[in-house]
């Protein structure tokens, strides 16, 4: 059964296509929606994009607000669940945010993939 889950996960990841924005918030909300999940692997190749800014440049303030929104949501959702969060950031990602998520995520590991 575990082998089938891994194979299904691999197919899902291989089928993903880049669309010019990084909706980290909704991706993490969806990951936390799985009540049985005890570990999240979060892979990203870009800085988080708030709703309505797909493909547009963000100011530093907008980026900080979106990162704060994501970190606050993850902190709240993981307060009692203690889900371990591992993050992998490709070129273009925000290492600072990913490290924060790992810290909140029960001391998960951050991997910089450049």
Z-matrix of the N, CA and C atoms (Angstrom, degrees):
N
C 1 1.446
C 2 1.533 1 110.95
N 3 1.343 2 117.96 1 -42.60
C 4 1.461 3 121.02 2 179.32
C 5 1.519 4 110.79 3 -63.90
N 6 1.336 5 116.50 4 -37.98
C 7 1.468 6 120.36 5 179.43
C 8 1.532 7 110.50 6 -61.99
N 9 1.320 8 116.77 7 -40.65
C 10 1.465 9 121.17 8 179.18
C 11 1.528 10 110.76 9 -65.00
N 12 1.338 11 117.21 10 -38.07
C 13 1.460 12 120.93 11 178.40
C 14 1.519 13 110.76 12 -65.38
N 15 1.340 14 117.14 13 -42.31
C 16 1.464 15 121.13 14 178.49
C 17 1.522 16 109.97 15 -63.11
N 18 1.319 17 117.10 16 -45.31
C 19 1.464 18 121.10 17 179.50
C 20 1.527 19 110.56 18 -60.71
N 21 1.326 20 116.86 19 -42.58
C 22 1.463 21 120.77 20 178.04
C 23 1.515 22 111.91 21 -63.71
N 24 1.316 23 116.63 22 -39.34
C 25 1.466 24 121.35 23 178.09
C 26 1.518 25 110.81 24 -65.05
N 27 1.327 26 116.46 25 -42.24
C 28 1.465 27 120.35 26 179.09
C 29 1.523 28 110.85 27 -62.14
N 30 1.317 29 117.33 28 -42.81
C 31 1.467 30 121.07 29 178.14
C 32 1.523 31 110.75 30 -61.62
N 33 1.327 32 116.18 31 -42.70
C 34 1.463 33 120.58 32 179.83
C 35 1.522 34 110.71 33 -60.35
N 36 1.345 35 117.16 34 -49.82
C 37 1.462 36 121.50 35 -178.24
C 38 1.526 37 110.57 36 -62.95
N 39 1.318 38 117.63 37 -42.61
C 40 1.461 39 120.92 38 -179.66
C 41 1.526 40 112.09 39 -64.58
N 42 1.328 41 117.18 40 -24.81
C 43 1.454 42 121.36 41 -179.96
C 44 1.522 43 114.54 42 -85.98
N 45 1.323 44 117.99 43 -5.48
C 46 1.464 45 120.92 44 -179.28
C 47 1.517 46 111.15 45 -70.58
N 48 1.314 47 116.46 46 143.75
C 49 1.456 48 122.76 47 178.53
C 50 1.528 49 109.20 48 -125.20
N 51 1.335 50 116.15 49 139.30
C 52 1.467 51 120.93 50 176.71
C 53 1.527 52 108.95 51 -70.03
N 54 1.337 53 116.02 52 135.30
C 55 1.458 54 120.37 53 -178.30
C 56 1.521 55 112.60 54 -124.63
N 57 1.323 56 118.58 55 11.30
C 58 1.454 57 120.82 56 174.38
C 59 1.515 58 115.90 57 89.87
N 60 1.308 59 118.99 58 -0.05
C 61 1.461 60 120.89 59 175.75
C 62 1.522 61 108.59 60 -142.89
N 63 1.327 62 115.32 61 163.87
C 64 1.458 63 120.84 62 -177.76
C 65 1.516 64 108.45 63 -126.78
N 66 1.318 65 116.27 64 99.19
C 67 1.452 66 121.63 65 -178.09
C 68 1.527 67 109.27 66 -90.57
N 69 1.324 68 115.38 67 71.76
C 70 1.460 69 121.37 68 -177.72
C 71 1.525 70 111.69 69 -64.32
N 72 1.313 71 117.01 70 -38.98
C 73 1.461 72 121.00 71 -176.95
C 74 1.524 73 111.16 72 -57.97
N 75 1.331 74 116.58 73 -55.86
C 76 1.461 75 119.97 74 -177.59
C 77 1.529 76 111.92 75 -65.39
N 78 1.327 77 117.03 76 -34.84
C 79 1.467 78 119.99 77 178.28
C 80 1.527 79 110.45 78 -62.02
N 81 1.323 80 116.70 79 -42.57
C 82 1.468 81 120.09 80 -179.60
C 83 1.527 82 111.54 81 -73.29
N 84 1.327 83 117.84 82 -35.47
C 85 1.473 84 120.33 83 174.66
C 86 1.524 85 109.13 84 -59.57
N 87 1.331 86 116.56 85 -44.58
C 88 1.455 87 120.55 86 179.92
C 89 1.534 88 111.20 87 -64.42
N 90 1.325 89 116.95 88 -40.34
C 91 1.467 90 119.96 89 178.81
C 92 1.530 91 110.84 90 -62.53
N 93 1.321 92 117.38 91 -41.82
C 94 1.466 93 120.94 92 179.64
C 95 1.528 94 112.15 93 -72.29
N 96 1.323 95 117.98 94 -17.71
C 97 1.464 96 120.82 95 178.97
C 98 1.528 97 111.66 96 -67.24
N 99 1.323 98 116.85 97 -22.26
C 100 1.464 99 120.91 98 176.36
C 101 1.529 100 107.43 99 -78.74
N 102 1.317 101 116.07 100 101.70
C 103 1.466 102 121.71 101 -175.58
C 104 1.532 103 113.27 102 -64.70
N 105 1.322 104 117.14 103 -20.95
C 106 1.468 105 120.59 104 -179.12
C 107 1.524 106 112.76 105 -88.69
N 108 1.328 107 117.20 106 -11.73
C 109 1.466 108 119.95 107 -177.77
C 110 1.524 109 110.74 108 -66.39
N 111 1.328 110 115.80 109 130.39
C 112 1.464 111 119.66 110 174.45
C 113 1.527 112 110.75 111 -113.38
N 114 1.340 113 116.56 112 -4.89
C 115 1.459 114 122.15 113 179.05
C 116 1.520 115 108.87 114 -145.96
N 117 1.334 116 116.22 115 138.42
C 118 1.462 117 122.71 116 175.22
C 119 1.522 118 107.82 117 -120.99
N 120 1.327 119 116.12 118 133.14
C 121 1.460 120 122.44 119 172.11
C 122 1.521 121 106.45 120 -109.37
N 123 1.317 122 115.93 121 112.83
C 124 1.463 123 121.33 122 -176.07
C 125 1.518 124 108.96 123 -108.77
N 126 1.333 125 116.61 124 114.23
C 127 1.465 126 123.31 125 178.78
C 128 1.515 127 108.51 126 -109.38
N 129 1.333 128 117.70 127 134.85
C 130 1.456 129 119.84 128 178.22
C 131 1.518 130 110.48 129 -148.03
N 132 1.320 131 114.54 130 151.12
C 133 1.461 132 120.26 131 178.54
C 134 1.525 133 111.51 132 -121.67
N 135 1.316 134 116.76 133 17.16
C 136 1.459 135 118.78 134 -179.30
C 137 1.502 136 112.79 135 -157.02
N 138 1.321 137 114.99 136 168.58
C 139 1.458 138 119.48 137 174.47
C 140 1.522 139 107.35 138 -73.54
N 141 1.318 140 117.63 139 151.50
C 142 1.471 141 119.85 140 -177.66
C 143 1.528 142 111.30 141 -64.23
N 144 1.321 143 114.71 142 142.08
C 145 1.462 144 121.98 143 -178.29
C 146 1.522 145 108.83 144 -112.86
N 147 1.338 146 117.96 145 120.58
C 148 1.464 147 119.51 146 177.35
C 149 1.527 148 110.73 147 -72.49
N 150 1.325 149 116.88 148 160.33
C 151 1.465 150 120.43 149 178.49
C 152 1.535 151 110.89 150 -54.52
N 153 1.321 152 116.26 151 138.38
C 154 1.457 153 120.89 152 176.97
C 155 1.518 154 115.20 153 86.54
N 156 1.323 155 118.13 154 1.24
C 157 1.464 156 121.00 155 -178.63
C 158 1.522 157 112.87 156 -118.63
N 159 1.302 158 118.11 157 22.36
C 160 1.460 159 121.03 158 -177.95
C 161 1.524 160 109.97 159 -56.68
N 162 1.322 161 115.47 160 120.22
C 163 1.456 162 121.20 161 177.19
C 164 1.513 163 114.91 162 78.95
N 165 1.330 164 118.22 163 -6.92
C 166 1.461 165 120.76 164 -179.08
C 167 1.525 166 112.23 165 -93.46
N 168 1.326 167 116.19 166 156.21
C 169 1.464 168 121.17 167 177.47
C 170 1.523 169 109.74 168 -75.11
N 171 1.314 170 115.46 169 141.06
C 172 1.464 171 120.92 170 177.44
C 173 1.520 172 109.60 171 -104.62
N 174 1.329 173 115.37 172 146.03
C 175 1.456 174 118.64 173 170.16
C 176 1.529 175 107.54 174 -76.51
N 177 1.308 176 116.45 175 163.42
C 178 1.467 177 120.01 176 176.99
C 179 1.523 178 110.99 177 -59.04
N 180 1.325 179 117.05 178 -36.93
C 181 1.466 180 120.96 179 179.34
C 182 1.536 181 111.10 180 -66.44
N 183 1.333 182 117.51 181 -42.59
C 184 1.467 183 120.83 182 178.16
C 185 1.530 184 110.79 183 -63.28
N 186 1.318 185 116.05 184 -41.41
C 187 1.459 186 120.06 185 178.98
C 188 1.528 187 110.41 186 -64.06
N 189 1.322 188 118.00 187 -45.19
C 190 1.465 189 122.13 188 179.18
C 191 1.521 190 110.24 189 -61.27
N 192 1.333 191 117.92 190 -41.58
C 193 1.469 192 121.23 191 178.95
C 194 1.523 193 111.13 192 -62.67
N 195 1.344 194 117.14 193 -41.38
C 196 1.460 195 120.19 194 -179.42
C 197 1.525 196 110.64 195 -68.49
N 198 1.324 197 117.04 196 -40.93
C 199 1.467 198 120.27 197 177.48
C 200 1.525 199 110.05 198 -62.79
N 201 1.325 200 117.31 199 -43.95
C 202 1.472 201 120.98 200 178.12
C 203 1.528 202 110.94 201 -61.10
N 204 1.341 203 117.24 202 -39.87
C 205 1.464 204 121.65 203 179.33
C 206 1.534 205 110.30 204 -63.32
N 207 1.325 206 116.85 205 -42.84
C 208 1.463 207 121.52 206 -179.78
C 209 1.523 208 110.52 207 -66.84
N 210 1.322 209 116.98 208 -49.10
C 211 1.467 210 121.27 209 -177.61
C 212 1.532 211 110.07 210 -62.07
N 213 1.327 212 117.97 211 -41.62
C 214 1.472 213 121.04 212 178.99
C 215 1.524 214 111.49 213 -63.02
N 216 1.325 215 116.62 214 -43.09
C 217 1.467 216 120.84 215 -179.99
C 218 1.522 217 110.42 216 -63.77
N 219 1.331 218 117.66 217 -45.61
C 220 1.466 219 120.96 218 -179.41
C 221 1.525 220 110.32 219 -64.66
N 222 1.318 221 116.95 220 -41.88
C 223 1.470 222 120.65 221 178.09
C 224 1.529 223 110.19 222 -58.98
N 225 1.331 224 116.92 223 -44.28
C 226 1.462 225 121.35 224 -179.35
C 227 1.529 226 111.19 225 -65.96
N 228 1.336 227 117.11 226 -47.53
C 229 1.465 228 120.59 227 -177.21
C 230 1.527 229 112.27 228 -68.57
N 231 1.323 230 117.01 229 -26.31
C 232 1.465 231 119.73 230 -175.93
C 233 1.527 232 112.82 231 -99.96
N 234 1.308 233 116.44 232 3.13
C 235 1.466 234 120.88 233 -176.24
C 236 1.525 235 112.63 234 -54.13
N 237 1.322 236 116.83 235 -44.14
C 238 1.462 237 120.07 236 -177.08
C 239 1.522 238 113.64 237 -111.75
N 240 1.319 239 117.16 238 -11.61
C 241 1.464 240 120.15 239 -177.04
C 242 1.519 241 113.17 240 -86.41
N 243 1.314 242 117.71 241 -32.18
C 244 1.470 243 122.18 242 -177.97
C 245 1.518 244 113.21 243 56.34
N 246 1.328 245 115.99 244 43.38
C 247 1.457 246 121.57 245 175.22
C 248 1.530 247 107.73 246 -70.73
N 249 1.317 248 116.69 247 133.83
C 250 1.459 249 120.56 248 176.34
C 251 1.521 250 107.73 249 -81.26
N 252 1.349 251 116.04 250 130.63
C 253 1.466 252 120.90 251 -178.80
C 254 1.526 253 108.43 252 -117.78
N 255 1.333 254 115.36 253 121.19
C 256 1.457 255 122.21 254 174.18
C 257 1.522 256 106.34 255 -107.82
N 258 1.330 257 116.85 256 135.33
C 259 1.461 258 120.97 257 -179.15
C 260 1.519 259 110.70 258 -121.39
N 261 1.314 260 114.73 259 140.77
C 262 1.452 261 121.64 260 175.43
C 263 1.519 262 107.49 261 -127.59
N 264 1.327 263 115.80 262 121.59
C 265 1.453 264 120.35 263 -177.66
C 266 1.511 265 112.02 264 -113.41
N 267 1.324 266 115.43 265 123.75
C 268 1.454 267 121.77 266 174.79
C 269 1.529 268 108.21 267 -88.81
N 270 1.315 269 116.78 268 173.82
C 271 1.468 270 121.91 269 179.28
C 272 1.522 271 109.50 270 -50.74
N 273 1.321 272 115.97 271 132.40
C 274 1.460 273 120.97 272 179.99
C 275 1.514 274 113.70 273 100.23
N 276 1.326 275 117.52 274 -12.15
C 277 1.471 276 119.79 275 -179.41
C 278 1.530 277 109.82 276 -81.40
N 279 1.316 278 115.68 277 170.50
C 280 1.459 279 122.17 278 179.76
C 281 1.526 280 109.23 279 -103.09
N 282 1.347 281 117.88 280 97.78
C 283 1.471 282 120.61 281 -177.10
C 284 1.529 283 113.40 282 -58.41
N 285 1.324 284 117.43 283 -34.90
C 286 1.457 285 120.47 284 -179.76
C 287 1.520 286 112.17 285 -61.81
N 288 1.332 287 116.34 286 -45.91
C 289 1.462 288 120.07 287 178.60
C 290 1.523 289 110.23 288 -64.48
N 291 1.321 290 117.05 289 -43.62
C 292 1.468 291 120.45 290 -177.92
C 293 1.527 292 111.20 291 -63.24
N 294 1.316 293 116.75 292 -39.45
C 295 1.480 294 119.52 293 176.89
C 296 1.528 295 111.11 294 -64.65
N 297 1.341 296 116.64 295 -38.25
C 298 1.470 297 120.02 296 176.41
C 299 1.516 298 110.58 297 -61.32
N 300 1.329 299 116.82 298 -44.24
C 301 1.462 300 120.28 299 -179.71
C 302 1.524 301 111.02 300 -62.72
N 303 1.319 302 117.07 301 -38.84
C 304 1.474 303 120.28 302 177.60
C 305 1.528 304 110.65 303 -64.01
N 306 1.310 305 116.97 304 -41.18
C 307 1.468 306 121.32 305 179.70
C 308 1.527 307 110.28 306 -63.56
N 309 1.338 308 116.57 307 -45.95
C 310 1.463 309 121.26 308 177.16
C 311 1.524 310 109.24 309 -64.91
N 312 1.317 311 115.98 310 -34.97
C 313 1.457 312 122.79 311 -175.80
C 314 1.503 313 113.04 312 -82.56
N 315 1.328 314 116.04 313 53.19
C 316 1.459 315 120.71 314 171.32
C 317 1.530 316 111.33 315 56.52
N 318 1.328 317 114.17 316 40.61
C 319 1.471 318 122.09 317 177.82
C 320 1.528 319 112.79 318 58.57
N 321 1.332 320 115.06 319 47.64
C 322 1.460 321 120.24 320 174.60
C 323 1.519 322 110.08 321 -68.56
N 324 1.312 323 116.15 322 176.60
C 325 1.458 324 121.40 323 -177.63
C 326 1.523 325 111.61 324 -104.47
N 327 1.325 326 115.29 325 141.60
C 328 1.463 327 121.90 326 174.63
C 329 1.526 328 108.03 327 -104.40
N 330 1.324 329 116.10 328 134.46
C 331 1.455 330 121.69 329 176.39
C 332 1.523 331 108.29 330 -125.39
N 333 1.327 332 115.69 331 124.73
C 334 1.452 333 122.04 332 178.24
C 335 1.524 334 107.80 333 -92.34
N 336 1.318 335 117.08 334 115.91
C 337 1.462 336 122.20 335 -178.01
C 338 1.522 337 107.93 336 -110.84
N 339 1.308 338 116.19 337 94.88
C 340 1.484 339 121.48 338 -176.85
C 341 1.497 340 111.36 339 -110.11
